[in-house]
Amino acid sequence: MPSGTVDGIFSAGLLDHLAEPAAALREWARVVRPGGTLLLFHPSGRAERAARHGRPLSPDDPLAEPNLRPMLTAGGWHTEEYDDARAYFLTRAVRTG
C-alpha cells in the first residue's frame, strides 16, 4: 500500500501472534496518514486469556503496557488509551508525524 493512504487500522487479536510485532507497528504507521488511528483489540483481557490457557501473565507479552507503549512510540504512534480490562483489551494510538 502507498504511504499515508489509510485513515486507520483495526487489529483484532493479531499483534501478539506476530513474529515481529514492532515491525508490524512500523508498517502500519507507514500506511496510515498522520493523525490516523490504530485500534488494537481483543474480546478478552490479557489476564483472562492467560487463565484460560492455564498460564500466568508473561512479562514478555508484547501487549503488556511496559512493552507495548515503547513499541508504539518507536513505531510512530502516540498511545492515547490503554485498557486491559477482564472482558476486553483495547489500545488506541494516533499516528504521529
DRENVEX-303335 format. One record per residue: residue number from 1; residue in three letters; x, y, z of N, C-alpha, C, O, CB in turn. Coordinates in steps of 0.1 Angstrom, whole numbers. Glycine has a CB too. Example, Ala and Ser with C-alpha at 12.3 -4.5 7.8 and 13.67 -1.06 7.14 Angstrom:
BEGIN
+-----+--------+-------+-------+-------+-------+-------+-------+-------+-------+-------+-------+-------+-------+-------+-------+-------+
: num : residu :   n_x :   n_y :   n_z :  ca_x :  ca_y :  ca_z :   c_x :   c_y :   c_z :   o_x :   o_y :   o_z :  cb_x :  cb_y :  cb_z :
+-----+--------+-------+-------+-------+-------+-------+-------+-------+-------+-------+-------+-------+-------+-------+-------+-------+
:   1 :    ALA :   132 :   -57 :    78 :   123 :   -45 :    78 :   132 :   -33 :    78 :   142 :   -33 :    85 :   113 :   -45 :    90 :
:   2 :    SER :   128 :   -22 :    71 :   137 :   -11 :    71 :   129 :     0 :    79 :   134 :    11 :    80 :   141 :    -6 :    57 :
+-----+--------+-------+-------+-------+-------+-------+-------+-------+-------+-------+-------+-------+-------+-------+-------+-------+
***
This chain:
BEGIN
+-----+--------+-------+-------+-------+-------+-------+-------+-------+-------+-------+-------+-------+-------+-------+-------+-------+
: num : residu :   n_x :   n_y :   n_z :  ca_x :  ca_y :  ca_z :   c_x :   c_y :   c_z :   o_x :   o_y :   o_z :  cb_x :  cb_y :  cb_z :
+-----+--------+-------+-------+-------+-------+-------+-------+-------+-------+-------+-------+-------+-------+-------+-------+-------+
:   1 :    MET :     8 :   -12 :     0 :     0 :     0 :     0 :     9 :    12 :     0 :    20 :    12 :     6 :   -10 :     0 :    12 :
:   2 :    PRO :     4 :    23 :    -6 :    12 :    35 :    -6 :    12 :    41 :     8 :     3 :    39 :    16 :     6 :    45 :   -16 :
:   3 :    SER :    22 :    49 :    11 :    24 :    55 :    24 :    13 :    66 :    26 :     9 :    73 :    17 :    38 :    62 :    25 :
:   4 :    GLY :     8 :    67 :    38 :    -1 :    77 :    42 :   -15 :    77 :    36 :   -21 :    88 :    34 :     5 :    90 :    40 :
:   5 :    THR :   -19 :    65 :    31 :   -32 :    65 :    24 :   -44 :    59 :    32 :   -55 :    59 :    26 :   -30 :    57 :    12 :
:   6 :    VAL :   -42 :    55 :    44 :   -52 :    49 :    52 :   -55 :    58 :    64 :   -46 :    63 :    70 :   -48 :    34 :    57 :
:   7 :    ASP :   -68 :    59 :    67 :   -72 :    67 :    79 :   -70 :    60 :    92 :   -68 :    66 :   102 :   -87 :    71 :    77 :
:   8 :    GLY :   -71 :    46 :    92 :   -69 :    39 :   104 :   -68 :    24 :   102 :   -71 :    19 :    91 :   -80 :    42 :   114 :
:   9 :    ILE :   -64 :    17 :   112 :   -62 :     3 :   112 :   -69 :    -3 :   125 :   -67 :     2 :   136 :   -47 :    -2 :   111 :
:  10 :    PHE :   -76 :   -13 :   123 :   -83 :   -21 :   134 :   -76 :   -35 :   134 :   -78 :   -42 :   124 :   -98 :   -21 :   132 :
:  11 :    SER :   -70 :   -38 :   145 :   -63 :   -51 :   146 :   -69 :   -59 :   157 :   -69 :   -54 :   169 :   -48 :   -50 :   148 :
:  12 :    ALA :   -75 :   -70 :   155 :   -82 :   -78 :   165 :   -75 :   -91 :   167 :   -75 :  -100 :   159 :   -97 :   -81 :   161 :
:  13 :    GLY :   -68 :   -92 :   179 :   -62 :  -104 :   183 :   -50 :  -108 :   174 :   -47 :  -120 :   174 :   -71 :  -115 :   183 :
:  14 :    LEU :   -43 :   -99 :   168 :   -32 :  -103 :   159 :   -18 :  -100 :   164 :   -10 :  -108 :   163 :   -34 :   -95 :   146 :
:  15 :    LEU :   -16 :   -88 :   170 :    -3 :   -83 :   172 :     6 :   -93 :   181 :    17 :   -95 :   178 :    -3 :   -70 :   180 :
:  16 :    ASP :     0 :   -99 :   191 :     8 :  -108 :   199 :    10 :  -122 :   193 :    17 :  -130 :   199 :     1 :  -110 :   213 :
:  17 :    HIS :     5 :  -124 :   181 :     8 :  -136 :   174 :    19 :  -134 :   163 :    23 :  -144 :   156 :    -5 :  -142 :   167 :
:  18 :    LEU :    23 :  -122 :   161 :    33 :  -119 :   150 :    47 :  -122 :   155 :    50 :  -119 :   167 :    31 :  -105 :   145 :
:  19 :    ALA :    55 :  -127 :   146 :    70 :  -129 :   150 :    77 :  -116 :   153 :    86 :  -115 :   162 :    77 :  -136 :   139 :
:  20 :    GLU :    73 :  -105 :   146 :    79 :   -92 :   148 :    68 :   -81 :   150 :    66 :   -74 :   140 :    89 :   -89 :   136 :
:  21 :    PRO :    62 :   -80 :   162 :    52 :   -70 :   163 :    56 :   -56 :   161 :    49 :   -47 :   156 :    46 :   -72 :   177 :
:  22 :    ALA :    69 :   -53 :   165 :    74 :   -39 :   163 :    74 :   -36 :   148 :    71 :   -24 :   144 :    88 :   -38 :   170 :
:  23 :    ALA :    78 :   -45 :   140 :    79 :   -43 :   125 :    65 :   -40 :   120 :    63 :   -32 :   111 :    85 :   -55 :   118 :
:  24 :    ALA :    55 :   -48 :   125 :    41 :   -45 :   121 :    36 :   -31 :   125 :    30 :   -25 :   116 :    32 :   -56 :   127 :
:  25 :    LEU :    39 :   -27 :   137 :    35 :   -13 :   141 :    42 :    -3 :   132 :    35 :     7 :   128 :    39 :   -11 :   155 :
:  26 :    ARG :    54 :    -5 :   128 :    61 :     5 :   119 :    55 :     5 :   105 :    53 :    15 :    99 :    76 :     1 :   118 :
:  27 :    GLU :    51 :    -7 :   100 :    45 :    -8 :    87 :    31 :    -2 :    87 :    27 :     5 :    78 :    44 :   -23 :    82 :
:  28 :    TRP :    24 :    -4 :    98 :    10 :     2 :    99 :    11 :    17 :    99 :     3 :    24 :    94 :     3 :    -3 :   111 :
:  29 :    ALA :    22 :    22 :   106 :    24 :    37 :   107 :    27 :    42 :    93 :    23 :    53 :    90 :    35 :    40 :   117 :
:  30 :    ARG :    34 :    35 :    86 :    38 :    39 :    72 :    26 :    41 :    63 :    25 :    51 :    56 :    48 :    29 :    65 :
:  31 :    VAL :    16 :    33 :    64 :     4 :    34 :    55 :    -7 :    43 :    61 :   -15 :    47 :    53 :    -1 :    20 :    53 :
:  32 :    VAL :    -6 :    46 :    74 :   -17 :    54 :    80 :   -12 :    69 :    79 :     0 :    72 :    81 :   -19 :    50 :    95 :
:  33 :    ARG :   -21 :    77 :    75 :   -18 :    92 :    75 :   -15 :    97 :    89 :   -20 :    92 :    98 :   -30 :   100 :    68 :
:  34 :    PRO :    -7 :   108 :    90 :    -5 :   114 :   103 :   -19 :   118 :   109 :   -27 :   124 :   102 :     4 :   127 :   101 :
:  35 :    GLY :   -21 :   115 :   121 :   -33 :   118 :   128 :   -43 :   107 :   127 :   -54 :   107 :   133 :   -40 :   130 :   122 :
:  36 :    GLY :   -40 :    96 :   119 :   -48 :    85 :   118 :   -48 :    76 :   130 :   -40 :    78 :   139 :   -44 :    76 :   106 :
:  37 :    THR :   -57 :    67 :   131 :   -59 :    59 :   144 :   -55 :    44 :   142 :   -58 :    38 :   131 :   -73 :    60 :   148 :
:  38 :    LEU :   -50 :    39 :   152 :   -47 :    24 :   153 :   -55 :    19 :   165 :   -53 :    24 :   177 :   -32 :    21 :   155 :
:  39 :    LEU :   -63 :     9 :   163 :   -70 :     2 :   174 :   -65 :   -12 :   175 :   -67 :   -20 :   166 :   -86 :     3 :   172 :
:  40 :    LEU :   -60 :   -16 :   187 :   -56 :   -29 :   190 :   -67 :   -35 :   199 :   -68 :   -29 :   210 :   -42 :   -30 :   196 :
:  41 :    PHE :   -73 :   -46 :   195 :   -85 :   -51 :   203 :   -84 :   -66 :   204 :   -79 :   -73 :   196 :   -98 :   -47 :   196 :
:  42 :    HIS :   -89 :   -70 :   215 :   -92 :   -85 :   218 :  -104 :   -86 :   226 :  -106 :   -78 :   236 :   -79 :   -92 :   224 :
:  43 :    PRO :  -113 :   -95 :   224 :  -126 :   -96 :   232 :  -124 :  -101 :   246 :  -134 :  -103 :   253 :  -136 :  -104 :   224 :
:  44 :    SER :  -112 :  -104 :   250 :  -109 :  -107 :   264 :   -96 :  -101 :   268 :   -87 :   -99 :   259 :  -109 :  -123 :   266 :
:  45 :    GLY :   -95 :   -98 :   281 :   -82 :   -92 :   286 :   -71 :  -102 :   287 :   -73 :  -114 :   286 :   -85 :   -85 :   299 :
:  46 :    ARG :   -59 :   -96 :   289 :   -47 :  -105 :   289 :   -48 :  -115 :   301 :   -44 :  -127 :   299 :   -35 :   -96 :   291 :
:  47 :    ALA :   -53 :  -111 :   313 :   -53 :  -120 :   324 :   -63 :  -131 :   321 :   -60 :  -143 :   325 :   -57 :  -112 :   337 :
:  48 :    GLU :   -74 :  -128 :   316 :   -84 :  -139 :   313 :   -79 :  -148 :   302 :   -81 :  -161 :   304 :   -97 :  -133 :   308 :
:  49 :    ARG :   -72 :  -143 :   292 :   -66 :  -152 :   282 :   -56 :  -161 :   288 :   -55 :  -173 :   285 :   -61 :  -144 :   270 :
:  50 :    ALA :   -47 :  -156 :   296 :   -37 :  -164 :   303 :   -43 :  -175 :   312 :   -39 :  -186 :   311 :   -28 :  -155 :   312 :
:  51 :    ALA :   -53 :  -171 :   319 :   -60 :  -181 :   328 :   -67 :  -192 :   320 :   -66 :  -204 :   323 :   -70 :  -174 :   337 :
:  52 :    ARG :   -73 :  -188 :   309 :   -80 :  -198 :   300 :   -70 :  -208 :   294 :   -73 :  -219 :   292 :   -87 :  -190 :   289 :
:  53 :    HIS :   -57 :  -203 :   292 :   -47 :  -212 :   287 :   -39 :  -219 :   298 :   -29 :  -226 :   295 :   -38 :  -205 :   277 :
:  54 :    GLY :   -42 :  -216 :   310 :   -36 :  -222 :   322 :   -21 :  -218 :   324 :   -13 :  -226 :   328 :   -36 :  -237 :   320 :
:  55 :    ARG :   -19 :  -205 :   321 :    -5 :  -200 :   323 :    -6 :  -186 :   330 :   -16 :  -179 :   330 :     2 :  -199 :   310 :
:  56 :    PRO :     5 :  -182 :   336 :     5 :  -169 :   342 :     7 :  -158 :   331 :    11 :  -161 :   320 :    16 :  -168 :   353 :
:  57 :    LEU :     4 :  -146 :   335 :     7 :  -134 :   326 :    22 :  -134 :   324 :    30 :  -136 :   334 :     2 :  -121 :   332 :
:  58 :    SER :    27 :  -132 :   312 :    41 :  -131 :   309 :    46 :  -117 :   308 :    39 :  -109 :   302 :    44 :  -139 :   296 :
:  59 :    PRO :    57 :  -114 :   315 :    62 :  -100 :   314 :    67 :   -97 :   299 :    70 :   -86 :   296 :    73 :   -98 :   324 :
:  60 :    ASP :    69 :  -108 :   291 :    74 :  -106 :   278 :    62 :  -104 :   268 :    65 :  -102 :   256 :    82 :  -119 :   274 :
:  61 :    ASP :    50 :  -105 :   272 :    39 :  -103 :   264 :    40 :   -90 :   257 :    41 :   -79 :   263 :    25 :  -104 :   272 :
:  62 :    PRO :    39 :   -89 :   243 :    40 :   -77 :   236 :    29 :   -67 :   239 :    30 :   -55 :   237 :    41 :   -79 :   221 :
:  63 :    LEU :    17 :   -72 :   244 :     6 :   -64 :   248 :     7 :   -58 :   262 :    -1 :   -50 :   266 :    -7 :   -71 :   246 :
:  64 :    ALA :    16 :   -63 :   270 :    18 :   -57 :   283 :    22 :   -42 :   282 :    30 :   -39 :   273 :    29 :   -65 :   291 :
:  65 :    GLU :    16 :   -34 :   290 :    18 :   -20 :   288 :    32 :   -15 :   288 :    36 :    -7 :   279 :    11 :   -12 :   299 :
:  66 :    PRO :    41 :   -21 :   296 :    55 :   -16 :   296 :    62 :   -20 :   283 :    73 :   -15 :   280 :    63 :   -22 :   308 :
:  67 :    ASN :    57 :   -30 :   276 :    63 :   -34 :   263 :    56 :   -27 :   251 :    63 :   -22 :   242 :    62 :   -49 :   261 :
:  68 :    LEU :    43 :   -26 :   252 :    36 :   -20 :   241 :    38 :    -5 :   239 :    40 :    -1 :   227 :    21 :   -23 :   242 :
:  69 :    ARG :    37 :     2 :   249 :    39 :    17 :   248 :    52 :    21 :   241 :    52 :    29 :   232 :    38 :    24 :   262 :
:  70 :    PRO :    63 :    15 :   245 :    76 :    19 :   238 :    76 :    14 :   224 :    82 :    21 :   215 :    88 :    13 :   246 :
:  71 :    MET :    70 :     3 :   221 :    69 :    -2 :   207 :    61 :     7 :   199 :    65 :    10 :   187 :    64 :   -16 :   207 :
:  72 :    LEU :    50 :    12 :   204 :    41 :    21 :   197 :    49 :    34 :   194 :    49 :    39 :   183 :    28 :    24 :   205 :
:  73 :    THR :    55 :    39 :   204 :    63 :    52 :   203 :    74 :    51 :   192 :    75 :    59 :   183 :    69 :    56 :   216 :
:  74 :    ALA :    81 :    40 :   193 :    92 :    38 :   183 :    87 :    35 :   169 :    93 :    38 :   159 :   101 :    26 :   188 :
:  75 :    GLY :    75 :    30 :   168 :    68 :    28 :   156 :    62 :    39 :   149 :    57 :    38 :   138 :    59 :    17 :   157 :
:  76 :    GLY :    61 :    51 :   156 :    54 :    63 :   150 :    40 :    65 :   155 :    32 :    72 :   149 :    54 :    61 :   136 :
:  77 :    TRP :    37 :    60 :   167 :    24 :    62 :   173 :    24 :    68 :   187 :    34 :    67 :   194 :    17 :    48 :   174 :
:  78 :    HIS :    14 :    75 :   190 :    12 :    81 :   204 :     0 :    73 :   210 :   -11 :    74 :   205 :     9 :    96 :   203 :
:  79 :    THR :     3 :    67 :   221 :    -8 :    60 :   228 :   -17 :    69 :   235 :   -13 :    77 :   243 :    -2 :    50 :   239 :
:  80 :    GLU :   -30 :    68 :   232 :   -40 :    77 :   238 :   -48 :    69 :   248 :   -54 :    76 :   257 :   -49 :    83 :   227 :
:  81 :    GLU :   -49 :    56 :   247 :   -57 :    48 :   256 :   -51 :    34 :   257 :   -48 :    28 :   247 :   -72 :    48 :   252 :
:  82 :    TYR :   -50 :    29 :   269 :   -46 :    15 :   271 :   -55 :    10 :   282 :   -56 :    15 :   293 :   -31 :    14 :   276 :
:  83 :    ASP :   -63 :     0 :   278 :   -73 :    -6 :   287 :   -73 :   -21 :   286 :   -77 :   -27 :   277 :   -88 :    -1 :   284 :
:  84 :    ASP :   -67 :   -27 :   296 :   -66 :   -42 :   297 :   -76 :   -47 :   308 :   -72 :   -51 :   318 :   -51 :   -46 :   301 :
:  85 :    ALA :   -89 :   -46 :   304 :   -99 :   -50 :   313 :  -101 :   -65 :   313 :   -95 :   -72 :   304 :  -113 :   -43 :   309 :
:  86 :    ARG :  -108 :   -71 :   322 :  -110 :   -85 :   322 :  -118 :   -90 :   309 :  -115 :  -100 :   303 :  -118 :   -90 :   334 :
:  87 :    ALA :  -128 :   -82 :   305 :  -137 :   -86 :   294 :  -131 :   -82 :   280 :  -137 :   -87 :   270 :  -150 :   -80 :   296 :
:  88 :    TYR :  -121 :   -74 :   280 :  -116 :   -70 :   267 :  -102 :   -63 :   268 :   -98 :   -60 :   279 :  -126 :   -60 :   260 :
:  89 :    PHE :   -95 :   -62 :   257 :   -83 :   -55 :   256 :   -84 :   -44 :   245 :   -89 :   -48 :   234 :   -70 :   -64 :   254 :
:  90 :    LEU :   -81 :   -32 :   248 :   -82 :   -21 :   238 :   -71 :   -11 :   240 :   -69 :    -6 :   251 :   -95 :   -14 :   239 :
:  91 :    THR :   -63 :    -9 :   230 :   -54 :     2 :   229 :   -57 :    11 :   217 :   -59 :     5 :   206 :   -39 :    -3 :   229 :
:  92 :    ARG :   -57 :    24 :   219 :   -60 :    33 :   209 :   -47 :    42 :   208 :   -43 :    48 :   217 :   -73 :    42 :   211 :
:  93 :    ALA :   -42 :    43 :   196 :   -30 :    51 :   193 :   -32 :    60 :   181 :   -40 :    56 :   172 :   -17 :    43 :   191 :
:  94 :    VAL :   -26 :    71 :   180 :   -27 :    81 :   169 :   -13 :    82 :   162 :    -3 :    82 :   169 :   -32 :    95 :   174 :
:  95 :    ARG :   -14 :    82 :   149 :    -1 :    83 :   141 :     5 :    97 :   143 :    -2 :   107 :   141 :    -4 :    80 :   126 :
:  96 :    THR :    17 :    97 :   147 :    25 :   110 :   148 :    31 :   113 :   135 :    30 :   106 :   125 :    35 :   108 :   159 :
:  97 :    GLY :    36 :   125 :   134 :    43 :   130 :   122 :    36 :   137 :   112 :    41 :   141 :   102 :    49 :   118 :   116 :
+-----+--------+-------+-------+-------+-------+-------+-------+-------+-------+-------+-------+-------+-------+-------+-------+-------+
***
